[in-house]
Amino acid sequence: MRSVELNERLFLLSDEKFKKFNSSLIPNIDPEYIIGVKTPQLKSLAKELYKSDNYKEFLLDLPHKYYEENQIHDFIIAEFKDFDKCIIEVERFLPYIDNWATCDQLSPKLFVKHKTELLEYINRWIKYRHTYTVRFAVNMLMRHFLEDDFRIIYADMVAEISIDDYYVNMVRAWYFATALAKQWESVLPYLEDKKLDVWTHNKTIQKSVESLRISKEQKEYLKTLKIKTG
């Protein structure tokens, strides 16, 4: 399916109220390029395209014009069953991702079965300078390497990122807050020893204090580690 055909269907599903809401969440995207289609409808369209094998032309038609096209691109990639084909499409798409929502919703289902191969790509992506490629790399470490597969070197990789970018540092804080909930003793020294920049340090504490997965006692201790600014 060509983008023109897909967009015709998307505009038929447009919801003006939802468009305004979504635009408020993604301030770096001009509202002109947000149609206003809800995620379940986008996922349904993506599955339809994937099952009909009618998506290949669309995946090559980059960059897309509309936010919803990028979301459908995410959801099509998530359906892939072959790791090698999937990773080719992920790498093709990453440079064109231009917002946090598209980045965070790119999560191929099969990655959970291919962690060794995935880690090789994460090691490369996390060194890029493109905001959303780096953010995606951190997302993958957070989703797939914070349980039994956790290694302190992965937290080091996130701590060592030095890009002064809100969307990168926000996901770094999210990573460490999640890591505190799952690997408290291993990750706490990053805050105690002030291994993170001040903004990410304090944002990690904020997100941890807001978390339901961290105990009251842990939250009280984290508050004592906050770095005063100004």
MARBA-3410 file (N, C-alpha, C, O; in Angstrom, 1 decimal):
230
0.8,-1.2,0.0,0.0,0.0,0.0,0.9,1.2,0.0,1.9,1.3,0.7 ~ 0.5,2.2,-0.8,1.2,3.5,-0.9,0.7,4.4,0.3,-0.4,4.2,0.7 ~ 1.6,5.3,0.7,1.2,6.3,1.7,-0.1,7.0,1.4,-0.9,7.3,2.3 ~ -0.3,7.4,0.2,-1.4,8.2,-0.2,-2.7,7.4,0.1,-3.7,8.0,0.7 ~ -2.7,6.1,-0.2,-3.9,5.3,0.1,-4.1,5.2,1.6,-5.2,5.2,2.0
-3.0,4.9,2.3,-3.1,4.8,3.7,-3.7,6.1,4.4,-4.5,6.0,5.3 ~ -3.1,7.2,3.9,-3.6,8.5,4.5,-5.0,8.7,4.3,-5.7,9.3,5.2 ~ -5.6,8.3,3.2,-7.0,8.5,2.9,-7.8,7.7,4.0,-8.8,8.3,4.5 ~ -7.3,6.6,4.4,-8.0,5.8,5.4,-7.8,6.4,6.8,-8.8,6.5,7.6 ~ -6.7,7.0,7.0,-6.4,7.6,8.3,-7.3,8.8,8.5,-7.8,9.0,9.6
-7.4,9.6,7.5,-8.3,10.8,7.7,-9.7,10.5,7.9,-10.4,11.3,8.5 ~ -10.2,9.3,7.4,-11.5,8.9,7.7,-11.7,8.6,9.2,-12.8,8.6,9.7 ~ -10.6,8.2,9.9,-10.6,7.9,11.3,-10.3,9.0,12.2,-10.3,8.9,13.4 ~ -10.0,10.2,11.6,-9.6,11.3,12.4,-10.6,11.8,13.5,-11.8,11.9,13.2 ~ -10.1,12.1,14.6,-10.9,12.6,15.8,-10.2,13.9,16.2,-9.1,13.9,16.7
-10.9,15.0,16.0,-10.3,16.4,16.2,-10.0,16.6,17.7,-9.0,17.1,18.0 ~ -10.8,16.1,18.6,-10.6,16.2,20.0,-9.3,15.5,20.4,-8.5,16.0,21.2 ~ -9.2,14.2,19.9,-8.0,13.4,20.2,-6.8,14.1,19.5,-5.7,14.0,20.1 ~ -6.9,14.6,18.4,-5.8,15.3,17.7,-5.2,16.4,18.6,-4.0,16.5,18.8 ~ -6.1,17.2,19.2,-5.7,18.3,20.1,-5.0,17.7,21.3,-3.9,18.3,21.7
-5.5,16.7,21.8,-4.9,16.0,23.0,-3.5,15.5,22.7,-2.6,15.7,23.4 ~ -3.4,14.8,21.6,-2.2,14.2,21.2,-1.1,15.2,20.9,0.1,15.1,21.2 ~ -1.5,16.3,20.2,-0.6,17.4,19.9,0.0,18.0,21.1,1.1,18.4,21.1 ~ -0.8,18.1,22.2,-0.3,18.6,23.5,0.8,17.7,24.1,1.7,18.2,24.9 ~ 0.8,16.4,23.8,1.8,15.5,24.3,3.1,15.5,23.5,4.1,15.0,24.0
3.0,15.9,22.3,4.1,15.8,21.4,4.4,17.2,20.9,4.2,17.5,19.7 ~ 4.9,18.1,21.7,5.0,19.6,21.3,6.0,19.9,20.2,5.9,20.9,19.5 ~ 6.9,18.9,19.9,7.9,19.2,18.8,7.4,18.8,17.5,8.1,19.0,16.5 ~ 6.1,18.3,17.4,5.5,18.0,16.1,4.5,19.0,15.8,3.5,19.2,16.6 ~ 4.5,19.6,14.6,3.5,20.6,14.2,2.2,19.9,14.1,2.1,18.8,13.5
1.1,20.4,14.8,-0.2,19.8,14.8,-0.7,19.5,13.4,-1.6,18.7,13.2 ~ -0.2,20.3,12.4,-0.6,20.0,11.0,-0.3,18.6,10.5,-0.9,18.1,9.6 ~ 0.7,18.0,11.2,1.2,16.7,10.8,0.7,15.6,11.7,1.2,14.5,11.7 ~ -0.3,15.9,12.5,-1.0,14.9,13.4,-2.4,14.8,12.9,-3.2,15.8,13.0 ~ -2.9,13.6,12.5,-4.2,13.5,12.0,-5.2,13.3,13.1,-6.3,13.8,13.1
-4.9,12.6,14.2,-5.8,12.4,15.3,-6.4,11.0,15.3,-7.7,11.0,15.4 ~ -5.7,10.0,15.1,-6.2,8.6,15.1,-5.7,7.9,16.4,-4.5,7.9,16.7 ~ -6.6,7.2,17.0,-6.2,6.5,18.3,-5.4,5.2,18.0,-5.5,4.6,17.0 ~ -4.6,4.9,19.0,-3.6,3.8,18.9,-4.2,2.5,18.5,-3.7,1.8,17.6 ~ -5.3,2.1,19.1,-5.9,0.8,18.7,-6.3,0.7,17.3,-6.1,-0.4,16.6
-6.7,1.8,16.7,-7.1,1.8,15.3,-5.8,1.7,14.4,-5.8,1.1,13.4 ~ -4.7,2.4,14.9,-3.5,2.3,14.1,-2.9,0.9,14.2,-2.4,0.4,13.2 ~ -3.0,0.3,15.3,-2.5,-1.1,15.5,-3.3,-2.1,14.6,-2.7,-3.0,14.0 ~ -4.6,-1.8,14.5,-5.4,-2.7,13.7,-5.1,-2.5,12.2,-5.0,-3.5,11.5 ~ -4.8,-1.3,11.8,-4.4,-1.1,10.4,-3.1,-1.7,10.1,-2.8,-2.3,9.1
-2.1,-1.6,11.1,-0.8,-2.2,10.9,-0.9,-3.7,10.7,-0.2,-4.3,9.9 ~ -1.7,-4.3,11.6,-1.8,-5.8,11.5,-2.5,-6.2,10.2,-2.1,-7.2,9.6 ~ -3.4,-5.4,9.7,-4.1,-5.7,8.4,-3.1,-5.6,7.3,-3.0,-6.5,6.4 ~ -2.2,-4.6,7.3,-1.2,-4.5,6.3,-0.2,-5.6,6.3,0.2,-6.1,5.3 ~ 0.2,-6.0,7.6,1.2,-7.0,7.7,0.7,-8.4,7.2,1.3,-9.1,6.5
-0.5,-8.7,7.7,-1.1,-10.0,7.3,-1.4,-10.1,5.8,-1.3,-11.2,5.3 ~ -1.7,-9.0,5.2,-2.0,-9.0,3.7,-0.7,-8.9,2.9,-0.7,-9.0,1.7 ~ 0.5,-8.8,3.6,1.8,-8.6,2.9,1.7,-7.4,2.0,2.4,-7.3,1.0 ~ 1.0,-6.3,2.5,0.8,-5.1,1.7,1.4,-3.9,2.3,0.8,-2.8,2.4 ~ 2.6,-4.1,2.8,3.3,-3.1,3.6,4.7,-2.7,3.1,5.2,-1.6,3.5
5.3,-3.4,2.2,6.7,-3.3,1.8,6.9,-1.9,1.2,7.9,-1.2,1.5 ~ 6.0,-1.5,0.3,6.2,-0.2,-0.3,6.1,0.9,0.7,6.9,1.9,0.7 ~ 5.2,0.8,1.7,5.0,1.8,2.7,6.3,1.9,3.6,6.7,3.0,3.9 ~ 6.9,0.8,4.0,8.1,0.9,4.8,9.3,1.5,4.1,10.1,2.1,4.8 ~ 9.3,1.5,2.8,10.4,2.1,2.1,10.1,3.6,1.8,11.0,4.4,1.4
8.9,4.0,2.0,8.5,5.4,1.6,8.8,6.3,2.8,7.9,6.8,3.5 ~ 10.1,6.6,3.0,10.5,7.5,4.1,11.2,8.8,3.6,11.8,8.7,2.5 ~ 11.0,9.9,4.3,10.3,10.0,5.6,8.8,10.1,5.4,8.3,10.5,4.3 ~ 8.1,9.7,6.4,6.6,9.8,6.3,6.2,11.2,6.6,7.0,12.0,7.2 ~ 5.0,11.6,6.2,4.6,13.0,6.4,3.9,13.1,7.8,4.1,14.1,8.5
3.1,12.1,8.1,2.2,12.3,9.3,2.7,11.4,10.5,3.3,10.3,10.3 ~ 2.5,11.9,11.7,2.8,11.2,12.9,2.2,9.8,12.9,2.9,8.8,13.2 ~ 0.9,9.6,12.5,0.3,8.4,12.5,0.9,7.4,11.5,0.9,6.2,11.8 ~ 1.5,7.8,10.4,2.2,6.9,9.5,3.4,6.3,10.3,3.7,5.1,10.1 ~ 4.1,7.2,11.1,5.3,6.7,11.8,4.8,5.6,12.8,5.5,4.6,13.1
3.6,5.9,13.5,3.1,4.9,14.4,2.8,3.6,13.8,3.1,2.5,14.3 ~ 2.2,3.6,12.6,1.9,2.4,11.9,3.1,1.7,11.5,3.2,0.4,11.5 ~ 4.2,2.4,11.1,5.5,1.9,10.8,6.0,1.1,12.0,6.5,-0.1,11.8 ~ 5.9,1.7,13.2,6.3,1.0,14.4,5.6,-0.4,14.5,6.2,-1.4,14.8 ~ 4.3,-0.3,14.4,3.4,-1.5,14.7,3.6,-2.6,13.7,3.4,-3.7,14.0
3.9,-2.2,12.4,4.2,-3.2,11.4,5.5,-3.9,11.8,5.6,-5.2,11.7 ~ 6.5,-3.2,12.1,7.8,-3.8,12.5,7.7,-4.7,13.7,8.3,-5.8,13.7 ~ 6.8,-4.3,14.6,6.6,-5.2,15.8,6.0,-6.6,15.4,6.1,-7.5,16.2 ~ 5.4,-6.7,14.3,4.8,-8.0,13.9,5.8,-8.9,13.2,5.5,-10.1,13.0 ~ 7.0,-8.4,12.8,8.0,-9.3,12.1,8.3,-10.5,13.0,8.5,-10.5,14.2
8.5,-11.6,12.3,8.8,-12.9,12.9,10.3,-13.3,12.7,10.8,-14.2,13.4 ~ 11.0,-12.7,11.8,12.4,-13.0,11.5,13.3,-11.8,12.0,13.1,-10.7,11.6 ~ 14.2,-12.2,12.9,15.1,-11.2,13.5,15.9,-10.4,12.5,15.9,-9.1,12.6 ~ 16.5,-11.0,11.6,17.4,-10.3,10.6,16.6,-9.3,9.8,17.0,-8.2,9.5 ~ 15.4,-9.7,9.3,14.6,-8.8,8.5,14.1,-7.7,9.4,14.0,-6.5,9.0
13.7,-8.0,10.6,13.2,-7.0,11.6,14.3,-5.9,11.8,14.0,-4.7,11.8 ~ 15.5,-6.4,12.1,16.5,-5.4,12.5,16.9,-4.5,11.3,17.3,-3.4,11.5 ~ 16.8,-5.0,10.1,17.0,-4.2,8.9,16.0,-3.1,8.9,16.4,-1.9,8.6 ~ 14.8,-3.4,9.2,13.7,-2.4,9.1,13.9,-1.4,10.3,13.6,-0.2,10.1 ~ 14.3,-1.9,11.4,14.5,-1.0,12.6,15.6,0.0,12.3,15.4,1.2,12.5
16.7,-0.5,11.7,17.8,0.4,11.4,17.5,1.4,10.3,18.0,2.5,10.3 ~ 16.7,0.9,9.4,16.3,1.8,8.3,15.4,3.0,8.8,15.4,4.1,8.4 ~ 14.5,2.6,9.8,13.6,3.6,10.3,14.1,4.5,11.4,13.7,5.7,11.4 ~ 15.0,4.1,12.2,15.5,4.9,13.4,15.9,6.3,13.0,15.5,7.2,13.7 ~ 16.7,6.6,11.9,17.1,7.9,11.6,15.9,8.9,11.3,16.1,10.1,11.3
14.7,8.3,11.0,13.6,9.1,10.7,12.6,9.4,11.8,11.7,10.2,11.7 ~ 12.9,8.8,13.0,12.0,9.0,14.1,12.3,10.4,14.7,13.4,10.8,14.9 ~ 11.2,11.1,14.9,11.3,12.5,15.3,10.6,12.9,16.5,10.3,14.1,16.7 ~ 10.1,11.9,17.3,9.4,12.3,18.5,9.5,11.1,19.5,9.7,10.0,19.1 ~ 9.2,11.4,20.8,9.4,10.4,21.8,8.4,9.3,21.7,8.7,8.1,22.1
7.2,9.6,21.3,6.1,8.6,21.3,6.4,7.5,20.3,6.2,6.3,20.5 ~ 6.8,7.9,19.1,7.1,6.9,18.0,8.3,6.1,18.5,8.4,4.9,18.3 ~ 9.3,6.7,19.1,10.5,6.1,19.6,10.1,5.0,20.7,10.5,3.9,20.6 ~ 9.3,5.4,21.6,9.0,4.5,22.7,8.0,3.4,22.4,8.0,2.4,23.1 ~ 7.3,3.6,21.3,6.3,2.5,20.9,6.9,1.6,19.9,6.3,0.6,19.5
8.2,1.8,19.5,8.9,0.9,18.6,9.5,-0.2,19.5,10.5,0.0,20.2 ~ 8.8,-1.4,19.5,9.2,-2.5,20.4,8.9,-3.8,19.8,7.9,-4.4,20.2 ~ 9.7,-4.3,18.9,9.5,-5.6,18.2,9.3,-6.7,19.2,10.1,-6.9,20.1 ~ 8.3,-7.5,19.0,7.9,-8.6,19.9,9.0,-9.6,20.0,9.3,-10.2,21.1 ~ 9.7,-9.9,18.9,10.7,-11.0,18.8,12.0,-10.7,19.5,12.8,-11.6,19.7
12.2,-9.4,19.9,13.5,-9.1,20.5,13.7,-9.9,21.8,14.9,-10.2,22.2 ~ 12.7,-10.2,22.5,12.8,-10.9,23.8,13.5,-12.3,23.6,14.0,-12.8,24.5 ~ 13.4,-12.8,22.4,14.0,-14.1,22.1,15.4,-14.0,21.4,16.0,-15.0,21.1 ~ 15.8,-12.8,21.2,17.1,-12.6,20.5,17.9,-11.5,21.2,18.5,-10.6,20.6 ~ 18.1,-11.7,22.6,18.8,-10.7,23.3,20.2,-10.6,23.0,20.8,-9.5,23.0
20.9,-11.7,22.8,22.3,-11.6,22.5,22.6,-10.8,21.2,23.4,-10.0,21.2 ~ 21.8,-11.1,20.2,22.0,-10.4,18.9,21.6,-8.9,19.1,22.2,-8.0,18.5 ~ 20.5,-8.7,19.8,20.0,-7.3,20.1,21.1,-6.5,20.8,21.3,-5.3,20.4 ~ 21.8,-7.0,21.7,22.8,-6.3,22.5,23.9,-5.7,21.6,24.4,-4.7,21.9 ~ 24.2,-6.5,20.6,25.2,-6.0,19.7,24.8,-4.7,19.0,25.6,-3.8,18.8
23.5,-4.6,18.7,23.0,-3.4,18.0,22.9,-2.2,19.1,23.2,-1.1,18.8 ~ 22.4,-2.6,20.3,22.3,-1.6,21.3,23.7,-0.9,21.6,23.7,0.3,21.7 ~ 24.7,-1.7,21.6,26.1,-1.2,21.8,26.4,-0.1,20.8,27.2,0.8,21.1 ~ 25.9,-0.3,19.6,26.2,0.7,18.5,25.3,1.9,18.6,25.7,3.0,18.5 ~ 24.0,1.6,18.7,23.0,2.7,18.8,23.2,3.7,19.9,23.1,4.9,19.7
23.7,3.2,21.0,23.8,4.1,22.2,24.9,5.1,22.0,25.0,6.1,22.8 ~ 25.8,4.9,21.0,26.9,5.8,20.8,26.6,6.8,19.7,27.4,7.7,19.4 ~ 25.4,6.8,19.1,25.0,7.7,18.1,24.7,9.1,18.7,24.7,9.2,19.9 ~ 24.6,10.1,17.8,24.2,11.4,18.3,22.8,11.8,18.0,22.3,12.8,18.4 ~ 22.1,10.9,17.3,20.7,11.1,17.0,19.8,10.9,18.2,19.9,9.7,18.7
19.1,11.8,18.7,18.3,11.8,19.9,17.5,10.5,20.0,17.6,9.8,21.1 ~ 16.8,10.1,19.0,15.8,9.0,19.2,16.5,7.7,18.9,15.9,6.6,19.3 ~ 17.6,7.6,18.3,18.3,6.4,18.2,18.9,6.0,19.6,18.9,4.9,20.0 ~ 19.5,7.0,20.2,20.0,6.8,21.6,18.9,6.5,22.6,19.0,5.6,23.4 ~ 17.8,7.2,22.5,16.7,6.9,23.4,16.2,5.5,23.1,15.8,4.8,24.1
16.1,5.1,21.9,15.7,3.7,21.6,16.6,2.7,22.2,16.1,1.7,22.8 ~ 17.9,2.9,22.1,18.9,2.0,22.7,18.6,1.9,24.2,18.7,0.8,24.8 ~ 18.4,3.0,24.9,18.2,3.0,26.4,16.8,2.2,26.6,16.8,1.5,27.6 ~ 15.8,2.5,25.8,14.6,1.8,26.0,14.8,0.3,25.9,14.2,-0.5,26.7 ~ 15.6,-0.2,25.0,15.8,-1.6,24.8,16.5,-2.2,26.0,16.2,-3.3,26.4
17.5,-1.4,26.6,18.2,-1.9,27.8,17.2,-2.0,28.9,17.2,-2.9,29.8 ~ 16.3,-1.0,29.0,15.3,-1.0,30.1,14.3,-2.1,30.0,13.9,-2.7,31.0 ~ 13.9,-2.4,28.8,12.8,-3.4,28.6,13.3,-4.8,28.6,12.6,-5.8,29.1 ~ 14.6,-5.0,28.2,15.0,-6.4,28.1,16.2,-6.8,29.0,16.6,-8.0,29.0 ~ 16.8,-5.8,29.7,18.0,-6.2,30.4,18.0,-5.6,31.8,19.1,-5.2,32.3
16.9,-5.7,32.5,16.8,-5.2,33.9,16.4,-6.3,34.8,16.2,-6.1,36.0 ~ 16.2,-7.5,34.3,15.8,-8.7,35.1,17.0,-9.6,35.3,18.1,-9.2,35.7 ~ 16.9,-10.9,35.0,18.0,-11.8,35.1,19.2,-11.5,34.2,20.3,-11.9,34.5 ~ 18.9,-10.8,33.1,20.0,-10.5,32.2,20.7,-9.2,32.6,21.6,-8.8,31.8 ~ 20.4,-8.6,33.7,21.0,-7.3,34.1,22.5,-7.5,34.3,22.9,-8.5,35.0
23.3,-6.6,33.8,24.7,-6.5,34.1,25.0,-5.0,34.4,24.5,-4.1,33.8 ~ 25.9,-4.8,35.4,26.2,-3.4,35.8,26.8,-2.6,34.6,26.7,-1.4,34.6 ~ 27.4,-3.3,33.7,28.0,-2.6,32.5,26.9,-1.9,31.7,27.1,-0.9,31.0 ~ 25.6,-2.4,31.7,24.6,-1.8,31.0,24.2,-0.5,31.6,23.9,0.5,30.9 ~ 24.1,-0.5,32.9,23.9,0.8,33.6,25.0,1.8,33.4,24.7,3.0,33.2
26.2,1.3,33.3,27.4,2.2,33.0,27.2,2.8,31.6,27.4,4.0,31.4 ~ 26.7,2.0,30.6,26.5,2.5,29.3,25.5,3.7,29.3,25.7,4.7,28.6 ~ 24.4,3.6,30.1,23.4,4.7,30.2,24.0,5.9,30.9,23.7,7.0,30.6 ~ 24.7,5.6,32.0,25.3,6.7,32.8,26.3,7.5,32.0,26.4,8.7,32.2 ~ 27.0,6.9,31.1,28.1,7.5,30.3,27.6,8.3,29.1,28.4,9.0,28.5
26.3,8.3,28.8,25.8,9.1,27.7,25.9,10.5,28.0,25.6,11.0,29.1 ~ 26.4,11.3,27.1,26.7,12.7,27.4,26.1,13.6,26.3,26.8,14.4,25.7 ~ 24.8,13.4,26.0,24.1,14.3,25.1,23.2,15.2,25.9,22.3,14.7,26.6 ~ 23.4,16.5,25.7,22.5,17.5,26.4,21.2,17.6,25.7,21.0,18.6,25.0 ~ 20.3,16.7,25.9,19.1,16.6,25.2,18.0,16.2,26.2,18.1,15.2,26.9
16.9,16.9,26.2,15.8,16.6,27.2,15.3,15.2,27.0,15.2,14.4,28.0 ~ 15.0,14.7,25.8,14.4,13.4,25.5,15.4,12.3,25.8,15.0,11.2,26.1 ~ 16.7,12.5,25.6,17.7,11.5,26.0,17.8,11.4,27.5,17.8,10.3,28.1 ~ 17.9,12.6,28.2,18.1,12.5,29.6,16.9,12.1,30.4,17.0,11.5,31.5 ~ 15.7,12.4,29.8,14.5,11.9,30.4,14.4,10.3,30.4,14.1,9.7,31.4
14.8,9.7,29.3,14.8,8.3,29.3,15.9,7.7,30.2,15.8,6.6,30.7 ~ 17.0,8.4,30.3,18.1,8.0,31.2,17.6,7.9,32.6,17.8,7.0,33.4 ~ 16.8,9.0,33.0,16.2,9.0,34.4,15.2,7.9,34.5,15.1,7.3,35.6 ~ 14.4,7.7,33.5,13.4,6.6,33.5,14.1,5.3,33.7,13.6,4.4,34.5 ~ 15.2,5.1,33.0,16.0,3.9,33.1,16.4,3.6,34.5,16.2,2.6,35.1
17.1,4.6,35.1,17.6,4.5,36.5,16.5,4.3,37.5,16.7,3.6,38.5 ~ 15.4,5.0,37.3,14.3,4.8,38.3,13.7,3.4,38.2,13.4,2.8,39.2 ~ 13.6,2.9,37.0,13.1,1.5,36.8,14.2,0.5,37.4,13.8,-0.5,38.0 ~ 15.4,0.8,37.1,16.5,0.0,37.6,16.5,-0.1,39.2,16.8,-1.1,39.7 ~ 16.3,1.1,39.8,16.2,1.1,41.2,15.1,0.2,41.8,15.3,-0.5,42.8
14.0,0.1,41.0,12.9,-0.8,41.5,13.2,-2.2,41.3,12.7,-3.1,42.0 ~ 14.1,-2.5,40.4,14.4,-3.9,40.1,15.8,-4.4,40.5,16.0,-5.6,40.8 ~ 16.7,-3.4,40.6,18.1,-3.8,40.9,18.7,-2.8,41.9,19.7,-2.2,41.7 ~ 18.0,-2.6,43.0,18.2,-1.5,44.0,19.7,-1.4,44.4,20.3,-0.4,44.3 ~ 20.2,-2.5,45.0,21.6,-2.5,45.5,22.6,-2.2,44.5,23.6,-1.6,44.8
22.4,-2.7,43.3,23.4,-2.5,42.2,23.4,-1.1,41.7,24.5,-0.6,41.3 ~ 22.2,-0.5,41.6,22.1,0.8,41.0,22.2,2.0,41.9,22.5,3.1,41.5 ~ 21.8,1.8,43.2,21.9,2.9,44.1,23.2,3.7,44.1,23.1,4.9,44.3 ~ 24.4,3.1,44.0,25.6,3.8,44.0,25.7,4.9,42.9,26.5,5.8,43.1 ~ 25.0,4.8,41.8,25.0,5.8,40.8,24.5,7.1,41.4,24.9,8.2,40.9
23.6,7.1,42.3,23.1,8.3,43.0,23.9,8.6,44.2,24.2,9.8,44.4 ~ 24.3,7.7,45.0,25.1,8.0,46.2,26.5,8.6,45.8,27.0,9.4,46.5 ~ 27.0,8.1,44.7,28.3,8.6,44.3,28.3,9.7,43.2,29.3,10.1,42.7 ~ 27.0,10.1,42.9,26.8,11.2,42.0,27.5,11.0,40.6,28.2,11.8,40.1 ~ 27.1,9.8,40.1,27.7,9.5,38.8,27.0,10.1,37.6,27.4,10.0,36.4
25.8,10.6,37.8,25.0,11.2,36.8,25.0,12.7,36.8,25.4,13.3,37.8 ~ 24.7,13.3,35.7,24.6,14.8,35.7,23.5,15.2,36.6,22.6,14.4,36.9 ~ 23.5,16.4,37.1,22.6,16.9,38.1,21.1,16.7,37.7,20.3,16.2,38.5 ~ 20.8,17.1,36.5,19.4,17.1,36.0,18.9,15.6,36.0,17.8,15.4,36.6 ~ 19.7,14.7,35.5,19.3,13.3,35.4,19.2,12.7,36.8,18.3,11.9,37.1
20.2,13.0,37.6,20.2,12.6,39.0,18.9,12.9,39.7,18.2,12.1,40.3 ~ 18.6,14.2,39.7,17.4,14.7,40.4,16.1,14.1,39.8,15.1,13.8,40.5 ~ 16.1,14.0,38.4,14.9,13.5,37.8,14.7,12.0,38.1,13.5,11.6,38.2 ~ 15.8,11.3,38.2,15.7,9.9,38.6,15.0,9.7,40.0,14.2,8.9,40.2 ~ 15.5,10.6,40.9,14.9,10.6,42.3,13.4,10.9,42.2,12.6,10.3,42.9
13.1,12.0,41.4,11.7,12.4,41.3,10.8,11.2,40.8,9.7,10.9,41.4 ~ 11.2,10.6,39.7,10.5,9.5,39.1,10.4,8.3,40.1,9.4,7.6,40.1 ~ 11.5,8.0,40.8,11.5,6.9,41.8,10.5,7.2,42.9,9.8,6.3,43.4 ~ 10.5,8.4,43.4,9.5,8.8,44.5,8.1,8.7,44.0,7.2,8.4,44.8 ~ 7.9,8.9,42.8,6.5,8.8,42.2,6.1,7.3,41.9,4.9,7.0,41.7
7.1,6.4,42.0,6.8,5.0,41.6,6.1,4.2,42.7,6.4,4.5,43.9 ~ 5.3,3.3,42.2,4.6,2.4,43.2,5.4,1.2,43.5,5.1,0.4,44.3 ~ 6.5,1.1,42.8,7.4,-0.2,42.9,8.5,0.0,43.9,9.3,-0.9,44.1 ~ 8.6,1.2,44.5,9.7,1.5,45.4,9.1,1.7,46.8,8.1,2.5,46.9 ~ 9.7,1.2,47.8,9.1,1.3,49.2,9.2,2.7,49.8,9.9,3.5,49.3
8.4,2.9,50.8,8.4,4.2,51.4,9.7,4.5,52.0,10.2,5.7,51.9 ~ 10.4,3.5,52.6,11.7,3.7,53.2,12.7,4.1,52.1,13.6,5.0,52.4 ~ 12.7,3.4,51.0,13.6,3.7,49.9,13.4,5.1,49.4,14.3,5.8,49.1 ~ 12.1,5.5,49.3,11.8,6.9,48.8,12.4,7.9,49.7,12.9,8.9,49.3 ~ 12.2,7.7,51.0,12.7,8.7,52.0,14.2,8.8,51.9,14.8,9.9,52.0
14.9,7.7,51.7,16.4,7.7,51.6,16.8,8.5,50.3,17.7,9.3,50.3 ~ 16.1,8.2,49.2,16.4,8.8,47.9,16.2,10.3,48.0,17.0,11.1,47.4 ~ 15.3,10.8,48.8,15.0,12.2,48.9,16.3,12.9,49.5,16.6,14.1,49.3 ~ 17.0,12.2,50.4,18.2,12.8,51.0,19.3,12.9,50.1,20.3,13.6,50.3 ~ 19.2,12.2,48.9,20.3,12.2,47.9,20.1,13.3,46.9,21.0,13.5,46.0
19.0,14.0,46.9,18.7,15.0,45.9,19.8,16.1,46.0,20.2,16.6,47.1 ~ 20.2,16.6,44.8,21.3,17.6,44.7,20.6,19.0,44.6,19.8,19.2,43.7 ~ 20.9,19.8,45.6,20.3,21.2,45.5,20.9,22.0,44.4,22.1,22.0,44.2 ~ 20.0,22.7,43.7,20.5,23.6,42.6,20.0,25.0,42.9,19.1,25.2,43.6 ~ 20.7,25.9,42.2,20.3,27.3,42.4,20.7,27.9,43.7,20.4,29.0,44.0
END
